[in-house]
Amino acid sequence: MNGLNLRKPAVAGSFYAGDSKSLKRQIEKCFFHKIGPGKITSVNPKRQNNIIGLVSPHAGYMYSGPVAAHGFYEIALDGKPDTIIVLGPNHRGFGEDISIMAEGKWETPLGEIEIDTDIAEKIIKYSKIIRNNEKAHQYEHSIEVQLPFIQYIFGNDVKFVPICMTRQDINTDIDIAQSVCSSVVEKDVLIVASSDFTHYEPQEYAENVDKQAINAILEFNPKKLYDMIYRQNLTMCGPGPITVMLIACKTLGAKKAELLKYATSGDVSGMYDQVVGYASIAIRK
């Protein structure tokens, strides 16, 4: 792979605004939205290294942006990590089952953000199943939509590692989590799990099952989360990324999980017949 490889944005202009000025304004509106945190904070210049994991939604900013803003508000208060590992589900099914892009940069309207090749290559080395594969990332939005928020908060001098997951099961998740932990020894990292919750169900139903799923996350209980998916047909799209993040964060010293915000698309649109659930959850030491 060419070290100058540049991954162009796939959903700029649809999931979020397509030019820098409009995108910054859109992100700021997410922070000040009635569902958002209500304010924007500057980055803490003194790294606290307290938050090591985050669950963040990945729908269009109009719908999930205000919920996502809660998480990025908190990580700004925590200070800038050296590298952010972003795990997302593969909605389109292209590429390898577990795909990492190990070098190059990703572009958004806010500029280019560089992949941490050192960590990415170590993750591949320590895993039995992760493959270096660009194809899975080419059109997938779940990782991409996290980047403008990261760039808005931290600028473009923070590195990241994108891991895209088609296969999601507990054994797969354990392998990825172990490879991540082995690769970040003595590294200052944040692990972001990109996921939406219930899809296209009535508001009351979505709130009920999502509350149960969120409780499983707050309890660091991936088995309970997968049981909900299999037994209650939970339509969360990113249980794998969340489970990888939880297992890795617990190994790295996480002690508690905190729900920052939950809302649905109906809370934004006023249409409650078929909603999608969104949650922002911080994992702390």
C-alpha positions as CSV (number, residue, x, y, z in Angstrom):
1,M,0.0,0.0,0.0
2,N,1.2,3.5,-0.8
3,G,2.0,5.5,2.3
4,L,0.4,8.5,0.6
5,N,-2.9,6.7,0.4
6,L,-5.9,9.0,1.0
7,R,-9.4,7.8,1.8
8,K,-11.9,10.3,0.5
9,P,-15.1,11.0,2.5
10,A,-18.1,8.8,1.5
11,V,-20.9,10.6,3.2
12,A,-19.9,14.2,3.3
13,G,-22.8,16.2,2.0
14,S,-25.4,13.6,3.2
15,F,-24.7,12.5,6.8
16,Y,-23.0,15.8,7.5
17,A,-22.3,19.0,5.7
18,G,-20.0,18.9,2.7
19,D,-17.8,22.0,3.3
20,S,-15.7,23.1,6.2
21,K,-17.6,26.3,7.1
22,S,-21.0,24.6,7.1
23,L,-19.7,21.5,8.9
24,K,-18.2,23.5,11.7
25,R,-21.5,25.4,12.1
26,Q,-23.4,22.1,12.0
27,I,-21.2,20.6,14.7
28,E,-21.7,23.7,16.9
29,K,-25.4,23.4,16.5
30,C,-25.2,19.8,17.7
31,F,-23.5,21.0,20.9
32,F,-26.1,23.8,21.5
33,H,-29.1,21.7,20.4
34,K,-31.8,21.1,23.1
35,I,-30.7,17.4,23.2
36,G,-27.0,18.3,23.2
37,P,-24.8,19.3,26.1
38,G,-25.8,23.0,25.7
39,K,-22.3,24.3,25.5
40,I,-18.9,23.8,23.9
41,T,-15.7,23.4,25.9
42,S,-12.1,23.9,24.9
43,V,-9.7,21.0,25.1
44,N,-8.1,20.5,28.5
45,P,-4.4,21.3,28.0
46,K,-3.5,18.9,30.8
47,R,-4.3,15.4,29.8
48,Q,-6.4,13.6,32.4
49,N,-6.4,10.2,30.8
50,N,-9.5,9.2,32.7
51,I,-11.8,8.4,29.8
52,I,-10.5,5.4,27.8
53,G,-13.6,4.3,26.0
54,L,-16.7,5.9,24.3
55,V,-19.9,4.6,22.7
56,S,-20.9,7.1,20.0
57,P,-23.8,7.1,17.5
58,H,-23.2,7.3,13.7
59,A,-26.4,8.5,12.0
60,G,-26.8,11.7,10.1
61,Y,-25.8,14.7,12.3
62,M,-29.3,16.1,12.1
63,Y,-30.5,13.1,14.1
64,S,-27.7,11.7,16.2
65,G,-25.2,14.6,16.3
66,P,-26.6,16.2,19.5
67,V,-26.2,12.9,21.4
68,A,-22.7,12.4,20.0
69,A,-21.8,15.9,21.1
70,H,-22.2,14.8,24.8
71,G,-19.4,12.2,24.4
72,F,-17.0,14.6,22.5
73,Y,-17.7,17.3,25.1
74,E,-16.5,14.9,27.8
75,I,-13.4,13.8,26.0
76,A,-12.5,17.4,25.3
77,L,-12.5,17.9,29.1
78,D,-10.3,14.8,29.5
79,G,-7.7,16.2,27.1
80,K,-6.2,15.0,23.8
81,P,-5.0,11.3,23.6
82,D,-2.2,10.4,21.2
83,T,-4.3,8.0,19.2
84,I,-8.0,7.2,18.9
85,I,-9.0,3.7,17.9
86,V,-12.4,3.8,16.2
87,L,-14.4,0.5,15.8
88,G,-17.5,0.5,13.6
89,P,-19.9,-2.1,12.1
90,N,-19.7,-2.8,8.4
91,H,-23.1,-2.0,7.0
92,R,-22.3,-2.7,3.4
93,G,-20.5,-6.0,3.7
94,F,-17.6,-5.1,1.4
95,G,-14.0,-6.3,2.2
96,E,-12.7,-8.7,4.8
97,D,-14.8,-9.7,7.9
98,I,-12.6,-7.7,10.2
99,S,-10.8,-5.0,8.3
100,I,-8.2,-2.5,9.4
101,M,-6.7,0.3,7.2
102,A,-3.1,0.3,8.4
103,E,-1.6,3.4,6.7
104,G,-2.5,6.6,4.9
105,K,-4.9,9.4,5.8
106,W,-8.7,9.9,5.9
107,E,-10.1,13.2,4.5
108,T,-13.1,15.1,5.7
109,P,-14.2,18.7,4.9
110,L,-12.2,19.6,8.1
111,G,-8.9,18.3,6.7
112,E,-6.9,15.1,6.8
113,I,-6.3,12.8,9.8
114,E,-3.5,10.3,9.8
115,I,-3.7,6.6,10.6
116,D,-1.4,5.5,13.4
117,T,0.5,2.8,11.3
118,D,2.6,1.6,14.2
119,I,-0.4,0.6,16.3
120,A,-2.4,-0.6,13.3
121,E,0.3,-3.0,12.3
122,K,0.8,-4.3,15.8
123,I,-3.0,-5.0,16.0
124,I,-2.8,-7.1,12.8
125,K,0.3,-8.9,14.1
126,Y,-1.4,-9.9,17.4
127,S,-4.7,-10.9,15.9
128,K,-5.6,-14.1,14.1
129,I,-8.5,-12.6,12.2
130,I,-7.9,-8.9,11.4
131,R,-6.8,-8.1,7.9
132,N,-5.3,-5.0,6.3
133,N,-8.0,-4.2,3.9
134,E,-9.1,-0.8,2.4
135,K,-12.2,-2.1,0.6
136,A,-14.3,-2.4,3.7
137,H,-13.7,1.2,4.5
138,Q,-14.3,2.8,1.2
139,Y,-18.1,3.5,1.5
140,E,-18.7,2.7,5.2
141,H,-20.0,5.6,7.3
142,S,-19.9,4.3,10.9
143,I,-16.2,5.3,11.4
144,E,-16.2,8.3,9.1
145,V,-18.9,10.2,10.9
146,Q,-16.8,10.2,14.1
147,L,-13.9,12.0,12.5
148,P,-15.3,15.5,12.0
149,F,-16.2,15.6,15.7
150,I,-12.7,14.4,16.6
151,Q,-11.2,17.0,14.2
152,Y,-13.4,19.8,15.5
153,I,-12.3,19.0,19.1
154,F,-8.7,18.1,18.7
155,G,-7.6,19.3,15.3
156,N,-5.8,17.1,12.8
157,D,-2.7,16.3,14.8
158,V,-4.3,13.3,16.6
159,K,-3.8,10.0,15.0
160,F,-6.5,7.2,14.6
161,V,-6.9,3.6,13.7
162,P,-10.1,2.4,11.9
163,I,-11.4,-1.1,12.5
164,C,-14.5,-2.2,10.5
165,M,-16.4,-5.3,11.6
166,T,-18.7,-7.4,9.5
167,R,-18.6,-10.4,11.8
168,Q,-19.8,-9.7,15.3
169,D,-19.7,-12.4,18.0
170,I,-18.1,-12.8,21.4
171,N,-15.1,-14.9,20.2
172,T,-14.3,-12.5,17.4
173,D,-14.7,-9.6,19.8
174,I,-12.3,-11.1,22.3
175,D,-9.6,-11.7,19.7
176,I,-9.8,-8.0,18.6
177,A,-9.9,-6.7,22.1
178,Q,-6.8,-8.8,23.1
179,S,-4.9,-7.6,20.0
180,V,-5.8,-4.0,20.7
181,C,-4.6,-4.3,24.3
182,S,-1.4,-6.0,23.3
183,S,-0.7,-3.1,20.8
184,V,-1.2,-0.1,23.1
185,V,0.9,-1.0,26.1
186,E,2.2,2.3,27.5
187,K,0.3,4.2,24.8
188,D,-2.2,7.0,25.5
189,V,-5.3,5.9,23.5
190,L,-9.1,6.4,23.4
191,I,-11.2,3.6,22.1
192,V,-14.5,4.7,20.3
193,A,-17.2,2.2,19.6
194,S,-19.5,3.5,16.9
195,S,-23.1,2.1,17.2
196,D,-26.7,3.1,17.0
197,F,-29.3,1.2,19.1
198,T,-32.8,0.1,18.2
199,H,-33.8,0.7,14.5
200,Y,-37.3,1.6,13.2
201,E,-39.4,0.7,16.2
202,P,-42.0,2.7,18.1
203,Q,-40.6,5.2,20.6
204,E,-41.8,3.4,23.7
205,Y,-40.5,0.0,22.6
206,A,-37.1,1.5,21.6
207,E,-36.7,3.3,24.9
208,N,-37.5,0.1,26.8
209,V,-35.1,-2.3,25.0
210,D,-32.4,0.3,24.7
211,K,-32.5,0.9,28.4
212,Q,-31.8,-2.8,28.9
213,A,-29.0,-2.8,26.4
214,I,-27.5,0.3,28.0
215,N,-27.7,-1.3,31.4
216,A,-25.7,-4.3,30.1
217,I,-23.0,-1.9,28.9
218,L,-22.9,0.0,32.2
219,E,-22.5,-3.4,33.9
220,F,-19.6,-4.4,31.5
221,N,-21.7,-7.4,30.5
222,P,-21.3,-8.2,26.8
223,K,-22.9,-11.7,27.2
224,K,-26.1,-10.0,28.4
225,L,-25.9,-7.7,25.4
226,Y,-25.6,-10.5,22.9
227,D,-28.4,-12.4,24.7
228,M,-30.7,-9.5,24.1
229,I,-29.8,-9.5,20.4
230,Y,-30.5,-13.2,20.0
231,R,-33.5,-13.5,22.3
232,Q,-35.2,-10.1,22.0
233,N,-34.2,-9.3,18.4
234,L,-32.4,-6.2,19.5
235,T,-31.6,-4.3,16.3
236,M,-28.4,-2.5,17.6
237,C,-25.9,-2.4,14.7
238,G,-22.7,-2.3,16.7
239,P,-22.6,-4.9,19.5
240,G,-19.2,-6.1,18.3
241,P,-17.5,-2.7,18.4
242,I,-19.1,-2.0,21.8
243,T,-18.0,-5.4,23.2
244,V,-14.4,-5.0,21.9
245,M,-14.3,-1.6,23.5
246,L,-15.6,-2.9,26.8
247,I,-13.3,-5.8,27.0
248,A,-10.3,-3.8,26.0
249,C,-11.1,-0.9,28.4
250,K,-11.6,-3.3,31.3
251,T,-8.2,-4.9,30.6
252,L,-6.7,-1.4,30.5
253,G,-8.1,-0.4,33.9
254,A,-11.6,0.9,33.3
255,K,-13.7,0.8,36.5
256,K,-17.0,2.4,35.5
257,A,-19.3,3.3,32.6
258,E,-21.5,6.4,32.5
259,L,-24.5,7.1,30.3
260,L,-24.0,10.7,29.1
261,K,-27.2,10.9,27.0
262,Y,-29.8,8.8,25.3
263,A,-32.4,10.0,22.8
264,T,-34.1,8.9,19.6
265,S,-34.6,10.2,16.2
266,G,-38.1,10.9,17.2
267,D,-36.9,13.3,19.9
268,V,-35.5,15.4,17.1
269,S,-38.1,14.9,14.3
270,G,-41.2,14.6,16.5
271,M,-42.1,11.4,14.6
272,Y,-42.3,8.6,17.1
273,D,-43.7,5.7,15.0
274,Q,-40.4,4.4,13.7
275,V,-37.4,5.7,15.6
276,V,-33.7,4.9,15.9
277,G,-32.1,5.0,19.3
278,Y,-28.8,6.8,20.1
279,A,-26.6,6.7,23.2
280,S,-23.4,8.4,24.3
281,I,-21.6,6.4,27.0
282,A,-18.2,7.2,28.6
283,I,-15.9,4.4,30.0
284,R,-13.7,5.7,32.8
285,K,-10.8,4.5,34.9
